[in-house]
Amino acid sequence: MAPHIRAVEEGYVKLDRNKNAAKSLRNKKMKFKCRRCFCSPYTMATAIIVCWVIWFVLWIYAISDVEKHGELVTLPMEVANRRGAFCLDGSPPGYYIRKAGEEDEKSWVIILEGGDWCWNVTDCYERSLTTLGSTTYGPDKVDFNGILSNDRLVNPDFYNWNAVLIKYCDGGSFSGNLSFPVNYKNKNLYLRGIRILDTVMKHLKDTEGLDSATRVIFGGASSGGLAVFAHSDHVRNMFDPSVKFHALADGGFLPMIRNTSNYQNFMVSLQRVYNLHQVLTGSLNKACLASKVQSEAQWQCFFPEFVYPHIKSKIFILDSMHNSWSLWYILNTRCHPSKCKAEQSNINRYQSEFINLISPVQASKKDGMYVTSCFVEDQSQCDHKWNQAVFNDQSPQEAFHDWYFAANVNPHARQIDCQDKYDCNAQCDWSNYAYDKITREYKKKDFFVV
């Protein structure tokens, strides 16, 4: 190789070595700066905070995801046979359950599932072919939301308690006690709701640890809420007097009010349930029954407004003066108030009568109440509704908290929303979209009696 070429090459080599040396020096300086930066108190504190936040978020996600659902437990047939406790189709009753954390294993939230009624044999037969008349149908798991949720952000007071949803499969608000099955289309139908309630409660005591309970919240929504009014004292008597027992009736204060045609449609319909299911032979409030001198008036103890004054248990009533189910089925208003100007007077009448009927709760020294003006049916088993501050800067969850944990119940525990007109509260969604979404399900079935 020629000398000048070699020199040039050696020059390049020498130049490359200089570049490598400079790069190495820069890297050493950067590493020193990085070590000094990483070791600074500010950086260390920031890293610790970031790690703690990540851990906390993962922890919250974990506790909200683990056992989020309730698992179906179907009672053994021999247990059902022992008491003659069957769903409409003859299948054994059941319940959904999520067990508590160790520190709250003696605390229980027990909710009665809702879902209307069956008014006659044909209706009960059709119902027996669905999940509301049988444990044969339906999912093995259901979401537990609202007061049943295990998310402490949604349900901060009871998230770690045992949570139970008793399956509604009798069509009579857990109240019927017909001794013989009714045969229809070669199928036996069993109308024995109170036997279902009693048998499931005993099974929970025998197998799930309810016998050692120290705190019990007994609740229900809609037709399940009506059952809470009827049976809260009956269930209370299943426990030792030392057990802290509270009842929650959500959307169950369904009043005996005339509809837009001046007809007592709901009264007649529920009387049919009462007679068909032989409710009187069940466990209606004994004090209420005793107050009815004339036996033909004892059916009134199936209605919340009549039984409430006789309830000894502490009870919290969560409802709406514009309960969507009531306006649709009891009052029989079938269009949005803004589109049916003539119906607004009937809605105002319903509101006025509802407030009058529920006034004894406002005078109570032991009970609580949170009554909105929103177009809703139930609020305790939906995360959003349970936590939405509708009025007085309080949500149903917060109102129930204040009542439940109060040493002495004060008037603040009994709250009622504005009463100027149906949409007086801007927090309530009275949009046409919301109205149509709610009533879409109502349109699928009717029970109007002529």
ZIDAHU-V395608 format. One record per helix or strand. SS is the DSSP state (@ for helix, = for strand). FROM is the first residue (numbers start at 1). TO is the last residue. Records with the same first field share a line. If there is no record, write none. Layout:
SS->FROM-TO ; FROM-TO
//
This chain:
@->3-38 ; 41-65 ; 77-83 ; 102-104 ; 121-128 ; 146-148 ; 193-208 ; 210-212 ; 223-236 ; 265-276 ; 279-281 ; 286-291 ; 295-302 ; 304-310 ; 324-330 ; 341-362 ; 383-387 ; 396-405 ; 411-413 ; 432-442
=->69-74 ; 86-86 ; 92-92 ; 94-98 ; 107-112 ; 141-143 ; 162-166 ; 182-184 ; 187-189 ; 215-221 ; 244-250 ; 314-320 ; 368-372 ; 389-391 ; 394-395 ; 414-416
//
